[in-house]
Amino acid sequence: MATKTAKIEVQDGDILTGIREFLKSVMQTDEIAAMLVPMRLPMKQVIMPVLVTDHKNIDNADPLSPSFPINAASLVSRLTRKPSGGKIAAILRPCEIRAFIELVKLNQGKTDDLVMIGIDCFGVYTNKDYRRLSEKDHADVSKDHADISKDRADISIEKNSTACKSCEHPIPYGADILIGILGVDRQNNLLVQGLTDKGTSLINLVGLAECEEPPDRKPAIRAFIESRKEYRDRMIEQTSRATDTLEKLTSYMADCVNCYNCRVACPVCYCKECVFVTDVFEHEPAQYLQWSARKGAIKMPTDTIFYHLTRMAHMGTACVGCGQCSNACPNDIPVMELFKTIACRTQKAFEYEAGRSLDEQPPLSEFRENEFTEIVGIK
């Protein structure tokens, strides 16, 4: 847990400015060469991850925005796979941190020259909802999203994406530095905790005043997580009923056009070449006619159910439930609900939780002699 707890000063409840000033102070240390942070782009008022080397640009950072166009774990993977020549700080949501931890286990990134900074996550909107709601000033959307959560455990649950409503990991415990908002007197200050030696060292360099964790924080976190778990359990039950036969699953995925957007958007789907874009699935024209003649009719494109079943088998132990698969679907198929349903059951069976710890090996990468003895027939 925390090796150091301090506070970020906030003026008149403006927590976004308080966080920006803290990030600037981190960048001004000699430790950090660049910072990856969600930022409003000047050419178009959208939020995207931006790699910043000049601390003055942090004035446009908006890590509280309920916009989530990409899971930045894949970007951090690109920045850390090989030495970059300097230490990078990355401002990440809890699901991005957990996804990156899975990528590190799969040798797709390194933590040596990385400092992960996480903020209590209120959740995000879908891309479509965010564009609709942010026709007004983007800063107002971020402020409204934060303000509505002040005295509520369900935290803007009406507008949040389904992935966020069902997320039971809103606190960035896997970060090096945690910025706490829940259960804190956010009118005057925010909590900041160094959870690793790297994080504590940076907090010491910034020179923040030490403090105790507010007594209201743990109860606020428990209430928040409990509401998320209740929603998650209802979602899993509904999704299970909707997909518990091949016929129902086929109906559930009927709108799939094999665009593979869900594969591209998934932060932990890292294969350089996917079998579904190889010659294996480049069927001959005659094959389609034979299939159609055998059944009388076939849906085109083919292999949609096979594709999703294959992905579920591959991603069941690594899925962090970030929701980018559903975000990327052009036909609004509730992909995340299905994948999270499978992932929850698969990870529970293996007593594993994706992104929980770097010390836990992915279930399929190690052999345990006493595991699933009732299935393999070993007594």
C-alpha positions as a LaTeX table, in Angstrom:
\begin{tabular}{lrrr}
\hline
Residue & $x$ (\AA) & $y$ (\AA) & $z$ (\AA) \\
\hline
Met1 & 0.00 & 0.00 & 0.00 \\
Ala2 & 0.95 & 3.65 & 0.22 \\
Thr3 & 4.55 & 4.37 & 1.19 \\
Lys4 & 3.77 & 8.09 & 1.37 \\
Thr5 & 0.55 & 10.08 & 1.57 \\
Ala6 & 0.39 & 13.79 & 0.79 \\
Lys7 & $-2.09$ & 16.34 & $-0.51$ \\
Ile8 & $-2.53$ & 18.48 & $-3.61$ \\
Glu9 & $-3.83$ & 21.95 & $-2.83$ \\
Val10 & $-7.11$ & 22.89 & $-4.59$ \\
Gln11 & $-8.50$ & 26.39 & $-4.96$ \\
Asp12 & $-12.30$ & 26.83 & $-4.80$ \\
Gly13 & $-12.97$ & 23.21 & $-5.67$ \\
Asp14 & $-11.20$ & 23.42 & $-9.06$ \\
Ile15 & $-9.75$ & 19.93 & $-8.97$ \\
Leu16 & $-8.78$ & 19.89 & $-12.67$ \\
Thr17 & $-6.47$ & 22.89 & $-12.21$ \\
Gly18 & $-5.07$ & 21.29 & $-9.04$ \\
Ile19 & $-4.22$ & 18.10 & $-10.93$ \\
Arg20 & $-2.68$ & 20.07 & $-13.81$ \\
Glu21 & $-0.43$ & 22.00 & $-11.43$ \\
Phe22 & 0.70 & 18.75 & $-9.82$ \\
Leu23 & 1.48 & 17.21 & $-13.22$ \\
Lys24 & 3.45 & 20.33 & $-14.18$ \\
Ser25 & 5.52 & 20.03 & $-11.03$ \\
Val26 & 6.22 & 16.37 & $-11.82$ \\
Met27 & 7.37 & 17.32 & $-15.33$ \\
Gln28 & 9.65 & 20.03 & $-13.97$ \\
Thr29 & 11.69 & 17.52 & $-12.01$ \\
Asp30 & 14.82 & 16.12 & $-13.62$ \\
Glu31 & 13.31 & 12.64 & $-13.43$ \\
Ile32 & 10.71 & 12.92 & $-16.20$ \\
Ala33 & 11.57 & 13.41 & $-19.88$ \\
Ala34 & 8.00 & 13.22 & $-21.23$ \\
Met35 & 4.43 & 12.72 & $-20.07$ \\
Leu36 & 1.61 & 10.87 & $-21.81$ \\
Val37 & $-1.62$ & 12.58 & $-20.78$ \\
Pro38 & $-5.19$ & 12.99 & $-22.10$ \\
Met39 & $-5.35$ & 16.42 & $-23.73$ \\
Arg40 & $-7.74$ & 18.60 & $-25.70$ \\
Leu41 & $-6.34$ & 18.91 & $-29.20$ \\
Pro42 & $-6.06$ & 22.47 & $-30.57$ \\
Met43 & $-7.09$ & 21.54 & $-34.12$ \\
Lys44 & $-10.33$ & 19.93 & $-32.94$ \\
Gln45 & $-11.85$ & 19.94 & $-29.48$ \\
Val46 & $-11.47$ & 16.23 & $-28.83$ \\
Ile47 & $-9.57$ & 14.43 & $-26.08$ \\
Met48 & $-6.67$ & 12.21 & $-27.14$ \\
Pro49 & $-3.49$ & 10.93 & $-25.45$ \\
Val50 & $-0.61$ & 13.33 & $-26.14$ \\
Leu51 & 3.09 & 12.87 & $-25.42$ \\
Val52 & 4.24 & 16.14 & $-23.81$ \\
Thr53 & 7.82 & 17.30 & $-23.26$ \\
Asp54 & 7.10 & 20.98 & $-22.41$ \\
His55 & 5.32 & 21.36 & $-19.07$ \\
Lys56 & 3.49 & 24.48 & $-20.31$ \\
Asn57 & 1.35 & 22.28 & $-22.54$ \\
Ile58 & $-0.15$ & 20.63 & $-19.46$ \\
Asp59 & $-2.57$ & 23.58 & $-19.31$ \\
Asn60 & $-4.58$ & 21.74 & $-21.97$ \\
Ala61 & $-4.50$ & 18.39 & $-20.17$ \\
Asp62 & $-7.89$ & 16.97 & $-19.18$ \\
Pro63 & $-7.46$ & 13.66 & $-17.34$ \\
Leu64 & $-10.93$ & 14.05 & $-15.77$ \\
Ser65 & $-12.72$ & 14.10 & $-19.10$ \\
Pro66 & $-15.29$ & 11.30 & $-19.54$ \\
Ser67 & $-13.85$ & 10.76 & $-23.03$ \\
Phe68 & $-12.11$ & 7.44 & $-23.70$ \\
Pro69 & $-11.31$ & 7.13 & $-27.42$ \\
Ile70 & $-8.50$ & 4.60 & $-26.92$ \\
Asn71 & $-7.12$ & 2.42 & $-24.17$ \\
Ala72 & $-3.68$ & 4.00 & $-23.81$ \\
Ala73 & $-2.06$ & 0.77 & $-22.57$ \\
Ser74 & $-1.26$ & $-0.05$ & $-26.18$ \\
Leu75 & 0.46 & 3.34 & $-26.57$ \\
Val76 & 2.50 & 2.86 & $-23.40$ \\
Ser77 & 3.51 & $-0.52$ & $-24.80$ \\
Arg78 & 4.91 & 1.20 & $-27.89$ \\
Leu79 & 6.78 & 3.72 & $-25.75$ \\
Thr80 & 8.38 & 1.20 & $-23.41$ \\
Arg81 & 9.08 & $-1.97$ & $-25.44$ \\
Lys82 & 12.61 & $-0.67$ & $-26.04$ \\
Pro83 & 14.71 & 1.99 & $-24.27$ \\
Ser84 & 13.44 & 5.49 & $-25.10$ \\
Gly85 & 16.33 & 7.50 & $-23.69$ \\
Gly86 & 14.34 & 9.00 & $-20.82$ \\
Lys87 & 11.76 & 8.25 & $-18.15$ \\
Ile88 & 8.11 & 8.66 & $-19.15$ \\
Ala89 & 5.20 & 9.45 & $-16.86$ \\
Ala90 & 1.83 & 8.16 & $-18.09$ \\
Ile91 & $-1.52$ & 9.37 & $-16.76$ \\
Leu92 & $-3.73$ & 6.30 & $-17.01$ \\
Arg93 & $-7.17$ & 5.11 & $-15.98$ \\
Pro94 & $-7.30$ & 2.02 & $-13.74$ \\
Cys95 & $-8.33$ & $-0.23$ & $-16.66$ \\
Glu96 & $-5.41$ & 1.12 & $-18.72$ \\
Ile97 & $-3.00$ & 0.33 & $-15.90$ \\
Arg98 & $-4.38$ & $-3.20$ & $-15.59$ \\
Ala99 & $-4.19$ & $-3.72$ & $-19.35$ \\
Phe100 & $-0.57$ & $-2.55$ & $-19.40$ \\
Ile101 & 0.32 & $-4.91$ & $-16.56$ \\
Glu102 & $-1.01$ & $-7.77$ & $-18.70$ \\
Leu103 & 1.05 & $-6.54$ & $-21.65$ \\
Val104 & 4.20 & $-6.45$ & $-19.50$ \\
Lys105 & 3.59 & $-10.09$ & $-18.56$ \\
Leu106 & 3.33 & $-10.87$ & $-22.28$ \\
Asn107 & 6.68 & $-9.10$ & $-22.95$ \\
Gln108 & 4.96 & $-6.25$ & $-24.79$ \\
Gly109 & 6.16 & $-3.44$ & $-22.50$ \\
Lys110 & 8.48 & $-2.61$ & $-19.63$ \\
Thr111 & 8.12 & $-0.62$ & $-16.42$ \\
Asp112 & 11.82 & 0.26 & $-15.97$ \\
Asp113 & 11.59 & 3.80 & $-17.38$ \\
Leu114 & 7.91 & 4.37 & $-16.67$ \\
Val115 & 6.00 & 6.08 & $-13.89$ \\
Met116 & 2.26 & 5.35 & $-13.93$ \\
Ile117 & 0.02 & 8.01 & $-12.40$ \\
Gly118 & $-3.59$ & 7.01 & $-11.82$ \\
Ile119 & $-6.64$ & 9.01 & $-10.75$ \\
Asp120 & $-9.83$ & 7.71 & $-9.12$ \\
Cys121 & $-12.04$ & 6.99 & $-12.11$ \\
Phe122 & $-15.63$ & 8.22 & $-12.28$ \\
Gly123 & $-16.18$ & 6.32 & $-15.52$ \\
Val124 & $-16.57$ & 7.54 & $-19.09$ \\
Tyr125 & $-19.23$ & 7.95 & $-21.76$ \\
Thr126 & $-19.34$ & 6.01 & $-25.00$ \\
Asn127 & $-17.71$ & 7.80 & $-27.93$ \\
Lys128 & $-21.12$ & 8.57 & $-29.42$ \\
Asp129 & $-22.54$ & 9.92 & $-26.16$ \\
Tyr130 & $-19.44$ & 12.00 & $-25.50$ \\
Arg131 & $-19.61$ & 13.66 & $-28.90$ \\
Arg132 & $-23.30$ & 14.41 & $-28.37$ \\
Leu133 & $-22.85$ & 15.78 & $-24.85$ \\
Ser134 & $-19.69$ & 17.76 & $-25.60$ \\
Glu135 & $-21.18$ & 20.00 & $-28.26$ \\
Lys136 & $-20.86$ & 22.57 & $-25.50$ \\
Asp137 & $-17.42$ & 23.43 & $-24.08$ \\
His138 & $-15.40$ & 20.29 & $-23.32$ \\
Ala139 & $-14.17$ & 21.65 & $-19.99$ \\
Asp140 & $-17.79$ & 21.90 & $-18.83$ \\
Val141 & $-18.36$ & 18.23 & $-19.65$ \\
Ser142 & $-15.40$ & 17.25 & $-17.46$ \\
Lys143 & $-16.53$ & 19.56 & $-14.64$ \\
Asp144 & $-20.12$ & 18.36 & $-14.80$ \\
His145 & $-18.97$ & 14.75 & $-14.75$ \\
Ala146 & $-16.87$ & 15.35 & $-11.63$ \\
Asp147 & $-19.36$ & 17.60 & $-9.84$ \\
Ile148 & $-22.29$ & 15.21 & $-10.15$ \\
Ser149 & $-20.33$ & 12.61 & $-8.22$ \\
Lys150 & $-19.68$ & 14.62 & $-5.08$ \\
Asp151 & $-22.19$ & 12.99 & $-2.77$ \\
Arg152 & $-23.15$ & 9.86 & $-4.68$ \\
Ala153 & $-21.87$ & 6.32 & $-4.77$ \\
Asp154 & $-23.23$ & 5.63 & $-8.27$ \\
Ile155 & $-21.15$ & 8.47 & $-9.80$ \\
Ser156 & $-22.90$ & 9.71 & $-12.95$ \\
Ile157 & $-24.11$ & 6.19 & $-13.58$ \\
Glu158 & $-26.93$ & 7.24 & $-15.91$ \\
Lys159 & $-24.53$ & 8.55 & $-18.58$ \\
Asn160 & $-21.58$ & 6.22 & $-18.11$ \\
Ser161 & $-20.85$ & 3.43 & $-20.55$ \\
Thr162 & $-21.93$ & $-0.07$ & $-19.55$ \\
Ala163 & $-18.28$ & $-1.02$ & $-19.11$ \\
Cys164 & $-17.86$ & 1.69 & $-16.48$ \\
Lys165 & $-21.15$ & 1.01 & $-14.74$ \\
Ser166 & $-19.98$ & $-2.57$ & $-14.24$ \\
Cys167 & $-16.32$ & $-1.81$ & $-13.41$ \\
Glu168 & $-15.31$ & $-2.97$ & $-9.95$ \\
His169 & $-11.80$ & $-1.48$ & $-10.18$ \\
Pro170 & $-12.22$ & 2.34 & $-10.16$ \\
Ile171 & $-9.21$ & 2.96 & $-7.90$ \\
Pro172 & $-5.75$ & 2.86 & $-9.57$ \\
Tyr173 & $-4.00$ & 0.63 & $-7.06$ \\
Gly174 & $-1.56$ & $-0.60$ & $-9.73$ \\
Ala175 & $-0.12$ & 2.89 & $-10.28$ \\
Asp176 & 3.14 & 4.27 & $-8.94$ \\
Ile177 & 1.30 & 7.44 & $-7.89$ \\
Leu178 & $-2.39$ & 7.49 & $-6.96$ \\
Ile179 & $-4.43$ & 10.71 & $-7.01$ \\
Gly180 & $-7.47$ & 10.24 & $-4.78$ \\
Ile181 & $-10.77$ & 12.07 & $-5.18$ \\
Leu182 & $-13.33$ & 9.78 & $-3.55$ \\
Gly183 & $-13.93$ & 10.49 & 0.14 \\
Val184 & $-11.73$ & 13.59 & 0.05 \\
Asp185 & $-12.53$ & 17.24 & 0.82 \\
Arg186 & $-12.12$ & 18.12 & $-2.85$ \\
Gln187 & $-13.10$ & 21.71 & $-2.25$ \\
Asn188 & $-9.68$ & 22.28 & $-0.68$ \\
Asn189 & $-7.36$ & 19.40 & $-1.56$ \\
Leu190 & $-6.87$ & 16.04 & $-3.24$ \\
Leu191 & $-5.05$ & 13.01 & $-1.93$ \\
Val192 & $-1.82$ & 11.82 & $-3.52$ \\
Gln193 & $-0.14$ & 8.57 & $-2.57$ \\
Gly194 & 3.14 & 7.01 & $-3.58$ \\
Leu195 & 2.39 & 3.29 & $-3.96$ \\
Thr196 & 5.90 & 2.32 & $-5.09$ \\
Asp197 & 9.42 & 3.56 & $-4.44$ \\
Lys198 & 9.38 & 5.34 & $-7.82$ \\
Gly199 & 6.15 & 7.10 & $-6.97$ \\
Thr200 & 7.27 & 8.10 & $-3.49$ \\
Ser201 & 10.55 & 9.45 & $-4.84$ \\
Leu202 & 8.70 & 11.73 & $-7.27$ \\
Ile203 & 6.33 & 12.99 & $-4.59$ \\
Asn204 & 9.35 & 13.81 & $-2.42$ \\
Leu205 & 10.94 & 15.75 & $-5.29$ \\
Val206 & 7.75 & 17.76 & $-5.83$ \\
Gly207 & 7.69 & 18.65 & $-2.14$ \\
Leu208 & 4.03 & 18.13 & $-1.26$ \\
Ala209 & 2.89 & 18.40 & 2.35 \\
Glu210 & 2.32 & 15.04 & 4.02 \\
Cys211 & $-1.08$ & 14.16 & 5.45 \\
Glu212 & $-3.18$ & 11.27 & 6.67 \\
Glu213 & $-5.70$ & 9.51 & 4.48 \\
Pro214 & $-9.15$ & 10.98 & 5.26 \\
Pro215 & $-11.33$ & 8.63 & 7.36 \\
Asp216 & $-14.19$ & 8.98 & 4.86 \\
Arg217 & $-12.16$ & 7.62 & 1.94 \\
Lys218 & $-12.33$ & 3.86 & 2.54 \\
Pro219 & $-16.12$ & 3.86 & 3.21 \\
Ala220 & $-16.67$ & 5.97 & 0.07 \\
Ile221 & $-14.61$ & 3.53 & $-2.01$ \\
Arg222 & $-16.47$ & 0.53 & $-0.59$ \\
Ala223 & $-19.88$ & 2.08 & $-1.36$ \\
Phe224 & $-18.77$ & 3.01 & $-4.88$ \\
Ile225 & $-17.42$ & $-0.46$ & $-5.67$ \\
Glu226 & $-20.45$ & $-2.18$ & $-4.19$ \\
Ser227 & $-22.79$ & $-0.28$ & $-6.51$ \\
Arg228 & $-20.61$ & $-1.25$ & $-9.47$ \\
Lys229 & $-20.59$ & $-4.93$ & $-8.47$ \\
Glu230 & $-24.37$ & $-4.99$ & $-8.18$ \\
Tyr231 & $-24.68$ & $-3.60$ & $-11.70$ \\
Arg232 & $-22.03$ & $-6.03$ & $-12.97$ \\
Asp233 & $-23.84$ & $-9.04$ & $-11.55$ \\
Arg234 & $-27.13$ & $-7.99$ & $-13.15$ \\
Met235 & $-25.36$ & $-7.43$ & $-16.48$ \\
Ile236 & $-23.71$ & $-10.85$ & $-16.38$ \\
Glu237 & $-27.00$ & $-12.55$ & $-15.58$ \\
Gln238 & $-28.79$ & $-10.79$ & $-18.44$ \\
Thr239 & $-25.98$ & $-11.47$ & $-20.91$ \\
Ser240 & $-25.79$ & $-15.12$ & $-19.89$ \\
Arg241 & $-29.49$ & $-15.58$ & $-20.54$ \\
Ala242 & $-29.15$ & $-13.85$ & $-23.92$ \\
Thr243 & $-26.27$ & $-16.08$ & $-25.12$ \\
Asp244 & $-26.69$ & $-19.47$ & $-23.42$ \\
Thr245 & $-27.37$ & $-21.39$ & $-26.64$ \\
Leu246 & $-25.72$ & $-21.31$ & $-30.05$ \\
Glu247 & $-28.95$ & $-19.97$ & $-31.54$ \\
Lys248 & $-29.08$ & $-17.12$ & $-29.01$ \\
Leu249 & $-25.38$ & $-16.34$ & $-29.49$ \\
Thr250 & $-25.89$ & $-16.24$ & $-33.26$ \\
Ser251 & $-28.76$ & $-13.79$ & $-32.77$ \\
Tyr252 & $-26.66$ & $-11.71$ & $-30.33$ \\
Met253 & $-23.89$ & $-11.38$ & $-32.93$ \\
Ala254 & $-26.15$ & $-11.16$ & $-36.00$ \\
Asp255 & $-25.06$ & $-7.60$ & $-36.84$ \\
Cys256 & $-21.34$ & $-8.50$ & $-36.95$ \\
Val257 & $-19.71$ & $-7.64$ & $-40.29$ \\
Asn258 & $-16.21$ & $-8.96$ & $-39.47$ \\
Cys259 & $-14.68$ & $-5.48$ & $-39.45$ \\
Tyr260 & $-12.37$ & $-6.65$ & $-36.62$ \\
Asn261 & $-12.59$ & $-3.24$ & $-34.94$ \\
Cys262 & $-12.99$ & $-4.95$ & $-31.58$ \\
Arg263 & $-9.70$ & $-6.78$ & $-32.10$ \\
Val264 & $-7.88$ & $-3.59$ & $-33.10$ \\
Ala265 & $-9.33$ & $-1.60$ & $-30.18$ \\
Cys266 & $-8.57$ & $-4.27$ & $-27.57$ \\
Pro267 & $-5.47$ & $-3.20$ & $-25.61$ \\
Val268 & $-4.37$ & $-6.73$ & $-24.76$ \\
Cys269 & $-4.95$ & $-8.30$ & $-28.19$ \\
Tyr270 & $-1.35$ & $-7.85$ & $-29.28$ \\
Cys271 & $-0.65$ & $-10.47$ & $-31.98$ \\
Lys272 & 1.22 & $-8.98$ & $-34.93$ \\
Glu273 & $-0.67$ & $-11.29$ & $-37.29$ \\
Cys274 & $-4.18$ & $-12.52$ & $-36.58$ \\
Val275 & $-5.25$ & $-15.84$ & $-38.07$ \\
Phe276 & $-8.48$ & $-14.24$ & $-39.24$ \\
Val277 & $-6.64$ & $-11.93$ & $-41.63$ \\
Thr278 & $-4.50$ & $-14.70$ & $-43.16$ \\
Asp279 & $-5.14$ & $-17.03$ & $-46.08$ \\
Val280 & $-6.76$ & $-19.50$ & $-43.68$ \\
Phe281 & $-9.97$ & $-17.50$ & $-43.91$ \\
Glu282 & $-9.62$ & $-16.37$ & $-47.52$ \\
His283 & $-12.09$ & $-18.98$ & $-48.75$ \\
Glu284 & $-12.41$ & $-19.90$ & $-52.41$ \\
Pro285 & $-15.59$ & $-18.67$ & $-54.17$ \\
Ala286 & $-16.68$ & $-22.25$ & $-54.79$ \\
Gln287 & $-16.54$ & $-22.93$ & $-51.06$ \\
Tyr288 & $-19.20$ & $-20.30$ & $-50.37$ \\
Leu289 & $-21.48$ & $-21.82$ & $-53.00$ \\
Gln290 & $-21.02$ & $-25.30$ & $-51.53$ \\
Trp291 & $-21.88$ & $-24.08$ & $-48.04$ \\
Ser292 & $-24.93$ & $-22.28$ & $-49.32$ \\
Ala293 & $-26.06$ & $-25.31$ & $-51.33$ \\
Arg294 & $-25.71$ & $-27.54$ & $-48.28$ \\
Lys295 & $-27.82$ & $-25.27$ & $-46.03$ \\
Gly296 & $-29.97$ & $-23.48$ & $-48.55$ \\
Ala297 & $-28.59$ & $-20.10$ & $-47.42$ \\
Ile298 & $-25.63$ & $-18.72$ & $-45.45$ \\
Lys299 & $-25.09$ & $-15.34$ & $-43.80$ \\
Met300 & $-22.36$ & $-13.24$ & $-45.35$ \\
Pro301 & $-19.74$ & $-12.52$ & $-44.22$ \\
Thr302 & $-19.10$ & $-15.97$ & $-42.80$ \\
Asp303 & $-17.06$ & $-16.98$ & $-39.75$ \\
Thr304 & $-18.41$ & $-14.20$ & $-37.51$ \\
Ile305 & $-19.34$ & $-16.51$ & $-34.61$ \\
Phe306 & $-16.12$ & $-18.49$ & $-35.03$ \\
Tyr307 & $-14.17$ & $-15.24$ & $-34.86$ \\
His308 & $-15.74$ & $-14.14$ & $-31.57$ \\
Leu309 & $-15.47$ & $-17.59$ & $-30.01$ \\
Thr310 & $-11.77$ & $-17.63$ & $-30.89$ \\
Arg311 & $-11.25$ & $-14.20$ & $-29.36$ \\
Met312 & $-13.10$ & $-15.22$ & $-26.20$ \\
Ala313 & $-10.82$ & $-18.25$ & $-25.86$ \\
His314 & $-7.74$ & $-16.06$ & $-26.37$ \\
Met315 & $-8.79$ & $-13.08$ & $-24.24$ \\
Gly316 & $-10.78$ & $-14.67$ & $-21.42$ \\
Thr317 & $-7.93$ & $-14.53$ & $-18.92$ \\
Ala318 & $-6.56$ & $-11.14$ & $-20.06$ \\
Cys319 & $-9.72$ & $-9.05$ & $-20.52$ \\
Val320 & $-9.85$ & $-6.02$ & $-18.18$ \\
Gly321 & $-13.37$ & $-4.96$ & $-19.18$ \\
Cys322 & $-12.40$ & $-1.53$ & $-20.51$ \\
Gly323 & $-15.20$ & $-1.55$ & $-23.07$ \\
Gln324 & $-13.20$ & $-0.43$ & $-26.09$ \\
Cys325 & $-14.50$ & $-3.41$ & $-28.08$ \\
Ser326 & $-18.06$ & $-2.11$ & $-27.80$ \\
Asn327 & $-16.88$ & 1.46 & $-28.32$ \\
Ala328 & $-15.34$ & 0.47 & $-31.65$ \\
Cys329 & $-18.25$ & $-1.60$ & $-32.98$ \\
Pro330 & $-19.93$ & 0.20 & $-35.90$ \\
Asn331 & $-23.17$ & $-1.74$ & $-35.36$ \\
Asp332 & $-23.40$ & $-1.24$ & $-31.58$ \\
Ile333 & $-23.16$ & $-4.92$ & $-30.68$ \\
Pro334 & $-22.75$ & $-5.22$ & $-26.87$ \\
Val335 & $-19.41$ & $-6.99$ & $-27.26$ \\
Met336 & $-18.03$ & $-5.90$ & $-23.90$ \\
Glu337 & $-20.95$ & $-7.42$ & $-21.98$ \\
Leu338 & $-20.29$ & $-10.84$ & $-23.52$ \\
Phe339 & $-16.52$ & $-10.71$ & $-23.15$ \\
Lys340 & $-16.71$ & $-9.52$ & $-19.54$ \\
Thr341 & $-19.21$ & $-12.26$ & $-18.74$ \\
Ile342 & $-16.81$ & $-14.88$ & $-20.09$ \\
Ala343 & $-13.77$ & $-13.20$ & $-18.53$ \\
Cys344 & $-15.30$ & $-13.03$ & $-15.05$ \\
Arg345 & $-16.08$ & $-16.74$ & $-15.10$ \\
Thr346 & $-12.76$ & $-17.75$ & $-16.66$ \\
Gln347 & $-10.65$ & $-15.66$ & $-14.30$ \\
Lys348 & $-12.62$ & $-16.87$ & $-11.29$ \\
Ala349 & $-12.01$ & $-20.47$ & $-12.34$ \\
Phe350 & $-8.26$ & $-19.83$ & $-12.45$ \\
Glu351 & $-8.30$ & $-17.68$ & $-9.28$ \\
Tyr352 & $-6.77$ & $-14.97$ & $-11.42$ \\
Glu353 & $-7.54$ & $-11.32$ & $-12.00$ \\
Ala354 & $-6.22$ & $-9.59$ & $-15.11$ \\
Gly355 & $-3.90$ & $-6.72$ & $-14.27$ \\
Arg356 & $-3.93$ & $-7.28$ & $-10.52$ \\
Ser357 & $-0.21$ & $-7.85$ & $-10.09$ \\
Leu358 & 2.96 & $-8.22$ & $-12.12$ \\
Asp359 & 3.85 & $-11.14$ & $-9.84$ \\
Glu360 & 0.94 & $-13.29$ & $-11.06$ \\
Gln361 & 1.66 & $-15.22$ & $-14.23$ \\
Pro362 & $-1.11$ & $-15.57$ & $-16.86$ \\
Pro363 & $-2.96$ & $-18.84$ & $-16.15$ \\
Leu364 & $-2.09$ & $-20.47$ & $-19.47$ \\
Ser365 & 1.63 & $-19.70$ & $-19.12$ \\
Glu366 & 2.27 & $-21.96$ & $-16.14$ \\
Phe367 & 1.36 & $-25.49$ & $-15.04$ \\
Arg368 & $-0.12$ & $-26.24$ & $-11.64$ \\
Glu369 & $-0.24$ & $-29.92$ & $-10.84$ \\
Asn370 & $-3.25$ & $-29.72$ & $-8.53$ \\
Glu371 & $-5.39$ & $-27.52$ & $-10.77$ \\
Phe372 & $-8.71$ & $-28.79$ & $-12.24$ \\
Thr373 & $-8.09$ & $-32.34$ & $-11.12$ \\
Glu374 & $-11.78$ & $-33.17$ & $-11.54$ \\
Ile375 & $-11.47$ & $-32.32$ & $-15.26$ \\
Val376 & $-8.13$ & $-33.87$ & $-16.18$ \\
Gly377 & $-8.82$ & $-37.01$ & $-14.18$ \\
Ile378 & $-5.78$ & $-36.86$ & $-11.90$ \\
Lys379 & $-6.36$ & $-38.07$ & $-8.34$ \\
\hline
\end{tabular}
